[in-house]
Amino acid sequence: MADTVLTAVYQRLDACPWVRPEAVARGRARLSTQPWPTGEQVARSMLEWVLGARTG
């Protein structure tokens, strides 16, 4: 199930015209590593995306 969801996420991101390819690559690398990101890391990533700038 998780693999199916990740595949769907990757396909959506690849097709999205306003998501930069390097951001997709970072997301893939992050999702394929263990341990999974903490809630704080996910929130920081979402803020970066919303604000369009690096935080921290």
Stockholm file with secondary structure:
# STOCKHOLM 1.0

chainA/1-56         MADTVLTAVYQRLDACPWVRPEAVARGRARLSTQPWPTGEQVARSMLEWVLGARTG
#=GR chainA/1-56 SS CHHHHHHHHHHHHHHCTTSCHHHHHHHHHHHTSSSCCCHHHHHHHHHHHHHTSCCC
#=GC SS_cons        CHHHHHHHHHHHHHHCTTSCHHHHHHHHHHHTSSSCCCHHHHHHHHHHHHHTSCCC
//
